[in-house]
Amino acid sequence: MKDEVDRLVAAWRRERPDLDVEPLEVLSRVSRLARHLDRARRTAFTEHGLEPWEFDVLTALRRAGAPYQLSPGQLLTQTLVTSGTMTNRIDRLAKKGLVERLPDPSDRRGVLVRLTVEGRDRGDSALAGLLAQERAILVELSTEQRRQLGNLLRELTAPFDNTPPPGAV
């Protein structure tokens, strides 16, 4: 079975035989898959009235476990955005009734962000929708193929996940 990447690699090999275009065979497919995943995510989130960034914050809080709360700093670490961006996101989610701000009992100046019942329900529904979309993308692969692919992708992404982002302390 041929795909679009096979066609573009063949064209580059014809036009630039002096270059080793082998990385395109893997990473162009990863890039194309990322675009398809982004579309699937947007579809799942739109069906539940959420933006992708809203889903990211709501599910970070949900994964924290009961009482589903984190400090803004913990949310920054999990969502990889700046402090100003996170403040804006928390404000917008609070205005929608999906999160609430509470004083941090361990730090008089600090706050905690807690998931509301509506935020939890909306995030849970969107997650179920996302998983259905992602299952459809993976339907052609066997359980063993999915496991192998997951392991190979882990090897590629782990070095990035274990390196602090630029500007981090």
Order of alpha helices (4+ residues) and beta strands (2+ residues): alpha-alpha-alpha-beta-alpha-alpha-beta-beta-alpha-alpha
